[in-house]
Amino acid sequence: MKKMIPFTFFVLISLINYGQTCSLISQQEAEKILGKPAHLSSHTTETKNHILTYHCTYTANDQETDRDRQSNLYYMLEEFESSSEAQKTFKYILSQNAGMQGLSTLDGFGEEAFIQTDNDHFQLIIVRKSAKMIRLKVNKVTRT
């Protein structure tokens, strides 16, 4: 789990700085984050309320049978019309999660970022830089 965090940050920062709007996280990157072989199980791109959004999900190829877990990596890149709109959305998400266990801000990633985890079932990282925001969530964290 702790090995996943530095690699995840690297992926987030490289993608948020990347010039293309709809950057796809690669299968290799998803497998490193999940700690096991995975496949792209869904992906969509849409524009709604002037926000361009790219979603994708990677699903681990096998589940941990003793823990009855099917692990997924959910990735979302949003490009807003302005930095202020992205900042407003970020602040809203942060306020909705305020007071929940495992929430902490992250310094040195984008213009603002936070992580939330229960260290067993999920890990959520959201990073905003300028008018872009990336959300990365692992559901059913694996042992690796």
C-alpha positions in Angstrom: 0.0 0.0 0.0 2.7 2.5 1.0 4.7 1.6 -2.1 1.7 2.6 -4.2 1.5 6.2 -3.0 4.8 7.5 -4.5 4.2 5.9 -7.8 0.6 7.1 -7.8 1.7 10.7 -7.2 4.2 10.5 -10.1 1.5 9.3 -12.4 -0.9 12.0 -11.3 1.5 14.8 -11.7 2.8 13.6 -15.1 -0.8 13.3 -16.3 -2.0 16.6 -15.0 0.9 18.3 -16.6 0.5 16.4 -19.9 -0.7 18.6 -22.8 -3.6 16.4 -24.0 -7.0 16.9 -22.5 -8.0 13.3 -22.4 -4.9 11.6 -21.1 -5.4 7.9 -20.5 -3.6 6.2 -17.7 -1.8 3.2 -19.2 -2.4 -0.4 -18.4 1.2 -0.7 -17.1 0.6 2.3 -14.7 -2.7 0.8 -13.6 -1.1 -2.5 -12.9 1.7 -0.9 -10.8 -0.9 1.0 -8.8 -3.1 -2.1 -8.2 -0.1 -4.4 -7.7 -1.4 -7.0 -10.0 -2.3 -7.6 -13.7 -5.4 -5.7 -14.8 -7.4 -4.8 -17.9 -9.2 -1.7 -19.1 -12.9 -2.5 -18.2 -14.5 0.8 -19.2 -13.7 4.2 -20.6 -15.8 7.2 -21.7 -15.2 10.8 -22.7 -18.0 13.4 -22.3 -18.6 17.1 -22.1 -21.3 18.2 -19.7 -21.9 21.7 -18.2 -18.8 22.9 -20.1 -16.6 20.4 -18.3 -14.7 17.9 -20.5 -14.4 14.6 -18.5 -12.5 11.4 -19.3 -13.3 8.3 -17.1 -11.7 4.9 -17.2 -11.7 1.9 -15.0 -9.0 -0.8 -14.7 -10.1 -4.1 -13.1 -7.6 -6.6 -11.6 -7.6 -9.8 -13.6 -8.0 -12.0 -10.5 -9.4 -11.4 -7.1 -7.9 -12.2 -3.8 -9.9 -15.3 -2.9 -9.2 -15.3 0.8 -10.4 -11.7 1.0 -13.1 -12.0 -1.7 -11.9 -8.8 -3.4 -12.1 -7.6 -7.0 -9.8 -4.6 -7.2 -10.6 -1.6 -9.4 -8.7 1.5 -10.3 -11.0 4.4 -11.2 -9.5 7.4 -13.0 -11.1 10.7 -13.9 -9.6 13.7 -15.6 -11.7 16.8 -15.8 -10.9 20.0 -17.7 -12.9 23.0 -16.6 -13.3 26.3 -18.4 -11.4 28.1 -15.8 -9.1 27.6 -12.8 -11.7 29.1 -10.5 -14.3 26.6 -11.6 -11.9 23.7 -10.9 -11.0 25.2 -7.6 -14.6 25.6 -6.6 -15.3 21.9 -7.4 -12.2 20.8 -5.5 -13.2 22.8 -2.4 -16.7 21.3 -2.6 -15.4 17.8 -2.7 -13.0 18.5 0.1 -15.8 20.0 2.2 -18.1 17.0 1.6 -15.3 14.7 2.9 -14.3 16.9 5.9 -14.4 15.2 9.2 -14.1 11.7 7.7 -11.3 9.4 8.8 -8.1 9.1 6.8 -8.4 12.5 5.1 -5.3 14.7 4.8 -4.1 17.4 2.4 -1.0 16.8 0.2 1.6 19.4 -0.3 3.7 19.7 -3.4 1.2 18.1 -5.8 -0.5 20.4 -8.3 -1.9 23.5 -6.7 -4.0 21.6 -4.2 -4.4 17.9 -3.4 -5.7 15.5 -0.8 -5.7 11.9 0.0 -8.3 9.8 1.8 -8.0 6.2 2.8 -9.2 3.6 5.2 -5.9 1.6 4.4 -7.9 -1.5 3.6 -10.8 -1.0 1.3 -10.1 2.2 -0.7 -7.7 5.0 -1.4 -8.7 8.3 -3.1 -6.4 11.0 -4.3 -7.6 14.2 -5.9 -5.2 16.7 -7.4 -6.0 20.1 -9.0 -3.7 22.2 -11.1 -5.0 25.2 -13.0 -8.2 24.2 -14.7 -7.6 20.4 -14.6 -8.4 18.0 -11.9 -7.6 14.3 -11.6 -9.4 11.9 -9.3 -7.8 8.5 -8.7 -9.5 5.9 -6.5 -8.6 2.3 -5.8 -11.4 0.2 -4.4 -10.5 -3.0 -2.7 -6.9 -2.3 -2.0 -4.7 -5.3 -2.7 -2.0 -6.7 -0.4 0.6 -5.7 -3.0 
